Amino acid sequence: MGKKKNRDRNEHNYRSNSEYNCACFLNKNKVEFEYETFNIPYLWQEDKKYIPDFILPNGIILEVKGRFMLEDRKKHLFIRDQHPEYDIRFVFDNPNRKLYKGGKMTYGDWCDKYEFLYCKGGEGIPKAWLRTNANKGYNPSRRRAG
């Protein structure tokens, strides 16, 4: 049995073959429709908790990442927006790794774009991070239950 021939993406302007098939059905049945003509904003809210990897005595939080997934990136933007008092810095195995296969933006580029400090792990952690008094940050002596 031969392989299925992949549909050429240029055959239609829909995001999927399922949408294309639906449009064909609507057209065949002479139903007028609009396709992706507007968006509806919404807020997706979930109760989540973040557990920092390492908390230094100066209040700096080190978040260590081998892989920096989309969910992690979103989470850290939410945390910073809701808790600007915390100084979260990233320690990457490889800050030059691409966010997406074939993409241009690296983990480090993402941090630069969103103004997060980052470094390469291991011996690459700046000594200043270890001795600098943070202007903001988590104070271990004010730990809350929960």
N, C-alpha and C positions, 0 to 999 in steps of 0.2 A: 504494500500500500504506500502510495507516495505521500510526501510531506504536504501539509496544508500550506497554501501560498499565503504569505502575510499580505494584508491589505496595505497598499501604498498609502502613506499618511496624506498624500496630496490629493487623494480621490475625493475627500470631503473636508469640510471645515469644522467638524464636531470633535469634541475631546475624546470620544470613544466610538467604537463601532455600535455599541448599544444605543447611544444617543442618535447616531446616524440612522439606525434601523427604526427608532421611534419617529424621527422626522419623516422618513419615507412612509411610514404607516399613516401619519397625520396628513401628509400630502396626498396620498392615495385616497384617503377618505375626505378630501377637500376641507380639512380643518385648518383655519388660519391660526398661526401661532407666532410668538416671538421667541428667539433663542438667546439666552444670556444677555439680556438688554439692560439689566440693572442688578445692583447687589443689595442685600439686606444685612446691615451691621448687627452683630450680636455679641454679647459678652459671655464667654465660657468660664464659669467660675467653679472651682473645686476647692475643698478644704484639703490642704497639703501641709506637710511639715518637712523642713530641710534640716538634715543633720550634718553640720560641718565636719570635714575630715580632720583638720588640725587647727587648734586655736592656740596662738602664741600668747605669751604673757603680756605683750604690748597691745593685744586686742586684734591683731591681724589674723584673718581666717585664711588658711591655705586649702584650696580645693584642688585635689590632685586628679588629673584626667589622663587616661590613655586614649580613650575615644571620647569625643565631644559631640554628642548626638544633639539633634534638633530639640528634643525634649529638655535636655540639660540647658541649652542656650536660652530657651524660653523661660525656664524656671529661674535662671539667674537674673534675667531682665525683670521678671516679676518681683523677685526678692529685693533687688536693688531699688525698684520703684516704691515698694511698700516698706522697706527698712533701710533707708539711706544711712543710718547710723552704723551699719556694719561695713567693715573694710575687707571685702572678699577678693582674694587674689588667686590666680590660677597657676598651677604647676603642671605643665604638659610634658609627657614623654617626648613629644615632637611638636613644637609650636608651628612648624612649617608644613604639617600635614594638611591636606586639603579637606574642606568641609564636605565636599561632594566629589565623587569620582568624575574627573574631567572638568571640575570647576577651577576657578582661579583663586578664590578666597581661602586663606589658611586659618587655622585656629588663632594664630597671632593677629592676623588681619581683622578677624571678628572682634577680638579684644580691643584692638586699636580703635575700631569703628565705634564701639560702645563704651570706650574709656575704662576698661578694666586693666589692671596691671597683671602681667603674666611673665613667666620665665620657663626655661627648660628645667626639668627635674634633676634630681641627684645633686651633683656639685654645682649646678647652674643657679641654684636659689641664691639671690643676692644677700650678702651678709648684712646689708643695711636693713633688710626686712626683718632680720632676727633681732636687731638692737634698736631700731627706730621706735620711738613712742608714737603710736598712731594718734592722729587728731580725732579719729572716730574709731569705733570698733567695739567688739564684744569685751566686756569686763568679766572675767571668770568669777570674780567675787560677788557679782550681782546675778548669779545663775538663778533662773526661774524654774520652778517645777513644771512638768508637763512635757 
